[in-house]
Amino acid sequence: MQAFGLGGYKNIDGFVKGKIARFDGSNRDFAAFFDLMFSEGDNIFYERSVGYRILTTTYGEARHASLCRADALAKILAGAPKGSAVGIAMPNSLEWIETFWAVLACGFCPVLFNLRLPQDILSDAAAQSGAVAVIGGDYGVMNIDPEMLVSDTEIQNPTFGDYVYVMSSGTSESVKICAYSAQSFYYQVKSSYSVVCQSEPMQRHYKGYLKQLCFLPFYHIFGLCAVYVWFAFFSRTFVHLADLQPQTIVNTVRRHGVTHIFAVPLFWQTVYNTALKTIKGRGDATYAKFQRGIRLSRRLYSVPLLGKVFSKIAFKEVRQNIFGDSISFMITGGSAIGTEVLEFFNLIGYRLANGYGMSEIGITSVELSDNIPLITTGSVGKPLQGVEYRIDGGRLFVKSNAVSEFIIENGTKVATPEWFDTKDLAAYRRGRYYILGRQDDLVIGNSGENLNPCLIEPRFAALSGVSDACLVSANVPTLIVSCSAYLTPEAFAKLQSSVSSLIAQMKLSGEIKDVYYTSAKLLQGDEFKLARRRLTREVLSGTLPRITGVSVQNGDTDALFALMARYIAAALDIDASAVTRAYNFFTDGGGSSLDYMAMTSQIQQDVGVSFASAPTFATAGELYDYVKASLNVI
C-alpha cells in the first residue's frame, strides 16, 4: 500500500510503531506531544478549497503558526497565572487547531467550548472552569478575538499547560467539564494503535494520502480524539468542510480524495435516506434490481473475498453517486444507529463501523472485524488496547488510563473513579459488546415494565409521513411524533392510524398512554441526538406545538405557498411579497444552481420533503406544487 510521509519507514505499520516508541521514551507531557505531532514538517497537515484552488498547510507551517499565536496570546494574558483555564469558542478550522496549541504553549489549559450549547450554559461553564478569558466569544470573562492572535515571532521557551478541558454534549442539561492530562492523551494514542494494526481499511491510503474529513467538531470528544488526535499524531491530512450542506460534503470528499469520515448516526441516516430515494426515483425496475443486488451481496459475504469483489463491481454507480471510491473507513458514534443503515453502506462496498466513547472516558472501542454480517449487527467491538469493560446490573463500566483525570460538575471537582459507570445499558454477545441505550432514558410503561426508547423510536420514525419520534415520560409514557404541519385532515387521520397500528403490533397498547403529534423539529439547532429532558419539559409546559385533528391545516395551501415564498426570498435576498406563482427563480430572481441547491436542502431539512430525484423547479408555483403533493396536501 503506497503511503507518503512516513518518516523514512517503509510502511504505515512501521511508522506508527516507531512514533509510539518515541512517545514511550519521552516525558509524555504536552510539550513532547506537540513536538512529536509536528515532527514530520513537510507532510500536508490541512487542506481547504478556496474557489477553484486547494490551499495546503504543512505540519511545519502549522507548528510555526501555533507558536506565533502563543506569543501573541502570552502578551495579552501576561498577568494571568500559569495553569489558568482559557476557553476556545471557535468552529472547526485550521485556526482552531493552532489556537488549541497556542493556549497550551502559553502554560494555560484550553477549555473546549461546545458551541451547540446555549449562551447561559456556556457562561456558567466558563465560571465553573475558572476561565480567565475565552477566545472567540463573550461568556462573562475577557473576550479575545481570534484575529488578535497575530505575531511575527514564535513564543520563546514555551511551558505547556497540564490539562485540556472537554465539555459533555449537554443533552442531559447538566454539563460536565472533563479534565484530560497529557498522560490521558498518551494512552489514547497508544490505544489507537490497536485500531491501526487490527484494521487494514483503517490504515488504507488513496493515491498515497490518508485524509480525514473535519466533520465532527474538535470540541467534542469524538472530534478531538478519534478525528484529530488519532490522525494528527501520525501526521496525516485533514480536509476542511466549509458547511454541512449535503452537496458541500459530497463535493469536498470527491475533490480532495477524502479517505476517512467519522460522523454521528444522524449523518449516515440522512445519506442513506437520500441514496434510497434517488434509487427509487429511477423507477421500479432499477429499485428492484438494487434490492436483488443487496440480497445477493448479503449471501456472498459468507465468503468475504467474494462478497467484497461483488459489492465493488455491482454497486460502483451507487458509490459514485454518494462519495466515490476514495473512502476507506467510516465510523459512526454518539448515539444508536439503525442496523439497516450499517448494512447498506457495508454491502455496497464501503466500511462503516460502530464505535463507542463518552466525554468522560474518551474513545474506548470500535468494531474492527472484517466480518460484514457481524459489523451490521451494530456491535461496538472489543475494548481498545489498555481498556477494560465490565457489565454490572446491565450497565457498562469502563476502566482505562485514557479517561479524564477529574470531572467538574455544578462547581464540584471529583476524581474519575477507577471503574467509570457510563450508565449506558450494554450486552456482551459472542465476544462483542453492544450498547442498548441509556439507563436515564428508560421509560416506565403503564404496566411497570421498562421501555427502551432506542428500540422503539426507529420503528415509528420510519413510518411514512413521520420525520422523527421520541419516547419520554411526561407524567405518563408519551410518544412524540414529528410530522408536517401541512397535512389535510384525511392525511393526518391516515398517519394516526399507522401509528396506532404499529403500537398494537409492537404490543405497546397498554404501555404508551399518549401520542403527542407536533410539527416542530425534535432536533434543534446543531443537536445531533434527541434532548429528551428538553422535550419532556416542553410537552409538560405545552410549549411544544401540538397537532390535533382540529388544528391540522385543513388544506391551507395558501400558508404552504407563503412558506415556499419565504424560502425563495431568503435564497435570493428579496422580499417575499414579490414572489408569485409565476416568479422564476433563475430568470426573475437571478438565482444560481448553487442558490437553488442550498434552498432545496434547507426545505428538505425543515419540511421533510426530498429533492433527491426531483427535477429542477424554475417557478415558485412548480416548487409549491411539488412540495404540496409530497406532503399530501390536497
PyMOL commands that set and color helices and strands:
alter all, ss='L'
color gray80, all
select helices_A, chain A and resi 12-24+30-37+59-76+94-105+119-129+146-148+182-198+200-203+221-232+246-256+265-280+284-300+304-314+316-320+339-347+372-375+439-441+453-461+489-505+532-541+557-572+576-578+593-607+620-630
alter helices_A, ss='H'
color red, helices_A
select strands_A, chain A and resi 44-50+53-58+85-88+109-112+131-135+142-144+163-167+177-181+211-213+237-239+260-263+329-332+352-358+362-366+382-383+387-392+395-400+406-409+412-415+420-429+432-438+443-444+450-451+466-473+477-483+514-518
alter strands_A, ss='S'
color yellow, strands_A
deselect
rebuild
show_as cartoon
